Amino acid sequence: MSRRERVEHNLLRATDADTSSLVAMLVRAFCDDPVASFMFIDDKTRPRALRRFFKIQLTGDYLRSGEVWTTEERSGAAIWG
């Protein structure tokens, strides 16, 4: 059994200023996801569609009335409404 290294991150509440970085990170994370592939069938237009989808979700809902937390590097996020 291997030992896992403990990694700590400072978490920040995301703001409107984080939208661009978070959208880019979410597109990279979900571009090959089976649900995203089902929702946006065309491989060539999927990244653009996901950018629009995540931007609308973040700016229209989650940053306003939900919770969005991210790392200092904007390399991950916890999002819920």
Protein Blocks (a to p, Z undefined) as FASTA:
>chain_A
ZZddddddddddddfklmmmmmmmmmmmmmmgmklmmmmmblmlmmmmmmmmmmmmmmmm
mmmmmccdddfkopaccddZZ
